[in-house]
């Protein structure tokens, strides 16, 4: 007879996904997601790029590393 294992919590599942690289979290990931939205929808959503990190995230969408 097999004893069922305890169900995994949502927090443990999400932390595991982050550790395995399946999903990203943090400021850099948020900037990249927002940059993709700005590239898709324009400045009407958030306005122009507010700082260098944002500009770098936008530039990276096109493979430009000179920003």
N, CA, C and O atoms as CSV, one atom per row, in Angstrom:
chain,resi,resn,atom,element,x,y,z
A,1,UNK,N,N,0.839,-1.169,0.000
A,1,UNK,CA,C,0.000,0.000,0.000
A,1,UNK,C,C,0.894,1.245,0.000
A,1,UNK,O,O,1.852,1.335,0.768
A,2,UNK,N,N,0.567,2.199,-0.870
A,2,UNK,CA,C,1.329,3.438,-0.971
A,2,UNK,C,C,0.659,4.524,-0.148
A,2,UNK,O,O,-0.552,4.726,-0.224
A,3,UNK,N,N,1.461,5.212,0.630
A,3,UNK,CA,C,0.939,6.322,1.422
A,3,UNK,C,C,0.985,7.574,0.540
A,3,UNK,O,O,2.042,7.927,0.018
A,4,UNK,N,N,-0.154,8.240,0.374
A,4,UNK,CA,C,-0.153,9.445,-0.472
A,4,UNK,C,C,0.706,10.545,0.150
A,4,UNK,O,O,0.714,10.741,1.366
A,5,UNK,N,N,1.422,11.250,-0.711
A,5,UNK,CA,C,2.249,12.349,-0.208
A,5,UNK,C,C,1.372,13.565,0.064
A,5,UNK,O,O,0.276,13.700,-0.479
A,6,UNK,N,N,1.877,14.428,0.905
A,6,UNK,CA,C,1.145,15.658,1.223
A,6,UNK,C,C,1.091,16.538,-0.025
A,6,UNK,O,O,2.060,16.594,-0.783
A,7,UNK,N,N,-0.012,17.214,-0.240
A,7,UNK,CA,C,-0.090,18.104,-1.404
A,7,UNK,C,C,0.917,19.244,-1.287
A,7,UNK,O,O,1.159,19.761,-0.196
A,8,UNK,N,N,1.490,19.623,-2.396
A,8,UNK,CA,C,2.463,20.708,-2.416
A,8,UNK,C,C,1.719,22.044,-2.320
A,8,UNK,O,O,0.657,22.219,-2.917
A,9,UNK,N,N,2.281,22.959,-1.578
A,9,UNK,CA,C,1.641,24.273,-1.448
A,9,UNK,C,C,1.911,25.100,-2.701
A,9,UNK,O,O,2.861,24.834,-3.436
A,10,UNK,N,N,1.076,26.096,-2.937
A,10,UNK,CA,C,1.284,26.986,-4.078
A,10,UNK,C,C,2.636,27.687,-3.975
A,10,UNK,O,O,3.343,27.831,-4.972
A,11,UNK,N,N,2.987,28.118,-2.779
A,11,UNK,CA,C,4.258,28.828,-2.589
A,11,UNK,C,C,5.438,27.930,-2.949
A,11,UNK,O,O,6.365,28.371,-3.628
A,12,UNK,N,N,5.412,26.691,-2.506
A,12,UNK,CA,C,6.497,25.758,-2.814
A,12,UNK,C,C,6.567,25.474,-4.312
A,12,UNK,O,O,7.657,25.369,-4.873
A,13,UNK,N,N,5.424,25.353,-4.952
A,13,UNK,CA,C,5.384,25.103,-6.394
A,13,UNK,C,C,5.985,26.277,-7.162
A,13,UNK,O,O,6.793,26.079,-8.070
A,14,UNK,N,N,5.593,27.497,-6.799
A,14,UNK,CA,C,6.085,28.690,-7.485
A,14,UNK,C,C,7.578,28.867,-7.248
A,14,UNK,O,O,8.321,29.155,-8.187
A,15,UNK,N,N,8.029,28.700,-6.011
A,15,UNK,CA,C,9.462,28.826,-5.724
A,15,UNK,C,C,10.272,27.798,-6.504
A,15,UNK,O,O,11.368,28.100,-6.974
A,16,UNK,N,N,9.743,26.593,-6.643
A,16,UNK,CA,C,10.408,25.570,-7.446
A,16,UNK,C,C,10.507,25.976,-8.906
A,16,UNK,O,O,11.535,25.757,-9.546
A,17,UNK,N,N,9.444,26.565,-9.436
A,17,UNK,CA,C,9.461,27.022,-10.831
A,17,UNK,C,C,10.489,28.128,-11.029
A,17,UNK,O,O,11.171,28.158,-12.054
A,18,UNK,N,N,10.611,29.033,-10.070
A,18,UNK,CA,C,11.597,30.105,-10.157
A,18,UNK,C,C,13.010,29.508,-10.119
A,18,UNK,O,O,13.867,29.895,-10.913
A,19,UNK,N,N,13.252,28.580,-9.212
A,19,UNK,CA,C,14.569,27.954,-9.091
A,19,UNK,C,C,14.956,27.196,-10.358
A,19,UNK,O,O,16.127,27.192,-10.738
A,20,UNK,N,N,13.998,26.562,-11.010
A,20,UNK,CA,C,14.272,25.802,-12.242
A,20,UNK,C,C,14.347,26.692,-13.471
A,20,UNK,O,O,14.683,26.219,-14.557
A,21,UNK,N,N,14.039,27.975,-13.317
A,21,UNK,CA,C,14.092,28.896,-14.439
A,21,UNK,C,C,12.872,28.838,-15.336
A,21,UNK,O,O,12.894,29.370,-16.445
A,22,UNK,N,N,11.809,28.202,-14.874
A,22,UNK,CA,C,10.582,28.104,-15.668
A,22,UNK,C,C,9.826,29.433,-15.703
A,22,UNK,O,O,9.164,29.754,-16.690
A,23,UNK,N,N,9.931,30.188,-14.637
A,23,UNK,CA,C,9.339,31.525,-14.575
A,23,UNK,C,C,10.362,32.451,-13.948
A,23,UNK,O,O,11.261,32.000,-13.238
A,24,UNK,N,N,10.231,33.739,-14.205
A,24,UNK,CA,C,11.147,34.723,-13.661
A,24,UNK,C,C,10.404,35.651,-12.724
A,24,UNK,O,O,9.202,35.877,-12.861
A,25,UNK,N,N,11.150,36.184,-11.768
A,25,UNK,CA,C,10.578,37.140,-10.814
A,25,UNK,C,C,11.628,38.191,-10.520
A,25,UNK,O,O,12.823,37.959,-10.708
A,26,UNK,N,N,11.183,39.340,-10.062
A,26,UNK,CA,C,12.114,40.388,-9.675
A,26,UNK,C,C,12.009,41.603,-10.580
A,26,UNK,O,O,11.244,41.628,-11.544
A,27,UNK,N,N,12.798,42.601,-10.238
A,27,UNK,CA,C,12.734,43.882,-10.942
A,27,UNK,C,C,13.131,43.759,-12.413
A,27,UNK,O,O,12.478,44.345,-13.276
A,28,UNK,N,N,14.185,43.012,-12.707
A,28,UNK,CA,C,14.611,42.871,-14.102
A,28,UNK,C,C,13.543,42.202,-14.953
A,28,UNK,O,O,13.260,42.642,-16.067
A,29,UNK,N,N,12.952,41.138,-14.426
A,29,UNK,CA,C,11.894,40.447,-15.165
A,29,UNK,C,C,10.696,41.371,-15.370
A,29,UNK,O,O,10.101,41.385,-16.447
A,30,UNK,N,N,10.341,42.141,-14.346
A,30,UNK,CA,C,9.204,43.066,-14.465
A,30,UNK,C,C,9.473,44.132,-15.521
A,30,UNK,O,O,8.581,44.488,-16.291
A,31,UNK,N,N,10.717,44.648,-15.557
A,31,UNK,CA,C,11.060,45.644,-16.574
A,31,UNK,C,C,10.954,45.058,-17.977
A,31,UNK,O,O,10.448,45.709,-18.891
A,32,UNK,N,N,11.434,43.817,-18.147
A,32,UNK,CA,C,11.370,43.199,-19.466
A,32,UNK,C,C,9.930,42.967,-19.915
A,32,UNK,O,O,9.599,43.180,-21.081
A,33,UNK,N,N,9.086,42.535,-19.000
A,33,UNK,CA,C,7.670,42.332,-19.330
A,33,UNK,C,C,7.027,43.662,-19.696
A,33,UNK,O,O,6.312,43.756,-20.694
A,34,UNK,N,N,7.280,44.692,-18.890
A,34,UNK,CA,C,6.712,46.007,-19.169
A,34,UNK,C,C,7.257,46.576,-20.481
A,34,UNK,O,O,6.527,47.229,-21.227
A,35,UNK,N,N,8.534,46.328,-20.761
A,35,UNK,CA,C,9.122,46.803,-22.011
A,35,UNK,C,C,8.454,46.139,-23.208
A,35,UNK,O,O,8.210,46.789,-24.225
A,36,UNK,N,N,8.155,44.836,-23.089
A,36,UNK,CA,C,7.440,44.147,-24.174
A,36,UNK,C,C,6.066,44.766,-24.401
A,36,UNK,O,O,5.634,44.940,-25.541
A,37,UNK,N,N,5.387,45.094,-23.312
A,37,UNK,CA,C,4.071,45.726,-23.452
A,37,UNK,C,C,4.186,47.111,-24.071
A,37,UNK,O,O,3.375,47.488,-24.917
A,38,UNK,N,N,5.190,47.862,-23.652
A,38,UNK,CA,C,5.370,49.192,-24.226
A,38,UNK,C,C,5.706,49.092,-25.711
A,38,UNK,O,O,5.209,49.879,-26.517
A,39,UNK,N,N,6.549,48.125,-26.073
A,39,UNK,CA,C,6.888,47.941,-27.485
A,39,UNK,C,C,5.645,47.566,-28.295
A,39,UNK,O,O,5.494,47.984,-29.443
A,40,UNK,N,N,4.769,46.787,-27.694
A,40,UNK,CA,C,3.560,46.349,-28.399
A,40,UNK,C,C,2.484,47.419,-28.456
A,40,UNK,O,O,1.791,47.548,-29.466
A,41,UNK,N,N,2.335,48.193,-27.380
A,41,UNK,CA,C,1.213,49.124,-27.273
A,41,UNK,C,C,1.609,50.594,-27.293
A,41,UNK,O,O,0.743,51.467,-27.335
A,42,UNK,N,N,2.917,50.878,-27.263
A,42,UNK,CA,C,3.380,52.264,-27.332
A,42,UNK,C,C,3.363,52.970,-25.989
A,42,UNK,O,O,3.072,52.364,-24.957
A,43,UNK,N,N,3.677,54.251,-26.013
A,43,UNK,CA,C,3.782,55.051,-24.796
A,43,UNK,C,C,2.438,55.381,-24.169
A,43,UNK,O,O,2.395,55.940,-23.073
A,44,UNK,N,N,1.346,55.051,-24.835
A,44,UNK,CA,C,0.021,55.357,-24.303
A,44,UNK,C,C,-0.244,54.615,-22.991
A,44,UNK,O,O,-1.074,55.052,-22.193
A,45,UNK,N,N,0.449,53.502,-22.762
A,45,UNK,CA,C,0.204,52.714,-21.564
A,45,UNK,C,C,0.929,53.305,-20.362
A,45,UNK,O,O,0.292,53.602,-19.351
A,46,UNK,N,N,2.265,53.485,-20.449
A,46,UNK,CA,C,3.043,53.962,-19.309
A,46,UNK,C,C,3.791,55.255,-19.572
A,46,UNK,O,O,4.411,55.790,-18.653
A,47,UNK,N,N,3.760,55.766,-20.757
A,47,UNK,CA,C,4.552,56.948,-21.081
A,47,UNK,C,C,5.945,56.551,-21.536
A,47,UNK,O,O,6.239,55.365,-21.686
A,48,UNK,N,N,6.808,57.542,-21.758
A,48,UNK,CA,C,8.158,57.232,-22.242
A,48,UNK,C,C,9.010,56.534,-21.188
A,48,UNK,O,O,8.675,56.540,-20.003
A,49,UNK,N,N,10.110,55.934,-21.627
A,49,UNK,CA,C,11.016,55.207,-20.733
A,49,UNK,C,C,11.522,56.127,-19.625
A,49,UNK,O,O,12.131,57.155,-19.921
A,50,UNK,N,N,11.284,55.782,-18.344
A,50,UNK,CA,C,11.631,56.669,-17.234
A,50,UNK,C,C,13.091,56.622,-16.789
A,50,UNK,O,O,13.546,57.550,-16.120
A,51,UNK,N,N,13.847,55.566,-17.138
A,51,UNK,CA,C,15.228,55.478,-16.673
A,51,UNK,C,C,16.062,54.609,-17.598
A,51,UNK,O,O,15.540,54.018,-18.544
A,52,UNK,N,N,17.359,54.532,-17.323
A,52,UNK,CA,C,18.270,53.772,-18.171
A,52,UNK,C,C,17.946,52.283,-18.169
A,52,UNK,O,O,18.052,51.631,-19.208
A,53,UNK,N,N,17.552,51.731,-17.016
A,53,UNK,CA,C,17.236,50.300,-16.951
A,53,UNK,C,C,16.054,49.980,-17.856
A,53,UNK,O,O,16.037,48.950,-18.530
A,54,UNK,N,N,15.078,50.864,-17.865
A,54,UNK,CA,C,13.909,50.680,-18.737
A,54,UNK,C,C,14.336,50.761,-20.196
A,54,UNK,O,O,13.930,49.930,-21.009
A,55,UNK,N,N,15.148,51.749,-20.531
A,55,UNK,CA,C,15.625,51.905,-21.901
A,55,UNK,C,C,16.437,50.685,-22.327
A,55,UNK,O,O,16.322,50.237,-23.468
A,56,UNK,N,N,17.253,50.144,-21.427
A,56,UNK,CA,C,18.019,48.936,-21.735
A,56,UNK,C,C,17.104,47.749,-21.996
A,56,UNK,O,O,17.355,46.954,-22.902
A,57,UNK,N,N,16.040,47.629,-21.203
A,57,UNK,CA,C,15.089,46.531,-21.401
A,57,UNK,C,C,14.402,46.663,-22.755
A,57,UNK,O,O,14.212,45.664,-23.450
A,58,UNK,N,N,14.028,47.877,-23.136
A,58,UNK,CA,C,13.421,48.091,-24.445
A,58,UNK,C,C,14.392,47.758,-25.568
A,58,UNK,O,O,14.024,47.107,-26.546
A,59,UNK,N,N,15.640,48.213,-25.421
A,59,UNK,CA,C,16.650,47.962,-26.449
A,59,UNK,C,C,16.931,46.473,-26.591
A,59,UNK,O,O,17.183,46.001,-27.700
A,60,UNK,N,N,16.895,45.725,-25.500
A,60,UNK,CA,C,17.193,44.308,-25.560
A,60,UNK,C,C,16.151,43.520,-26.339
A,60,UNK,O,O,16.434,42.425,-26.826
A,61,UNK,N,N,14.956,44.065,-26.458
A,61,UNK,CA,C,13.918,43.385,-27.240
A,61,UNK,C,C,14.338,43.260,-28.703
A,61,UNK,O,O,13.966,42.306,-29.386
A,62,UNK,N,N,15.110,44.226,-29.171
A,62,UNK,CA,C,15.563,44.220,-30.562
A,62,UNK,C,C,16.991,43.713,-30.703
A,62,UNK,O,O,17.574,43.794,-31.784
A,63,UNK,N,N,17.560,43.188,-29.613
A,63,UNK,CA,C,18.915,42.688,-29.641
A,63,UNK,C,C,19.954,43.797,-29.612
A,63,UNK,O,O,21.133,43.530,-29.845
A,64,UNK,N,N,19.558,45.022,-29.336
A,64,UNK,CA,C,20.482,46.160,-29.270
A,64,UNK,C,C,21.110,46.207,-27.890
A,64,UNK,O,O,20.406,46.384,-26.896
A,65,UNK,N,N,22.421,46.052,-27.815
A,65,UNK,CA,C,23.104,46.101,-26.531
A,65,UNK,C,C,23.856,47.402,-26.332
A,65,UNK,O,O,24.613,47.535,-25.370
A,66,UNK,N,N,23.663,48.362,-27.221
A,66,UNK,CA,C,24.391,49.623,-27.106
A,66,UNK,C,C,23.697,50.651,-26.233
A,66,UNK,O,O,24.275,51.701,-25.952
A,67,UNK,N,N,22.478,50.382,-25.796
A,67,UNK,CA,C,21.708,51.360,-24.993
A,67,UNK,C,C,22.262,51.476,-23.606
A,67,UNK,O,O,21.744,52.246,-22.797
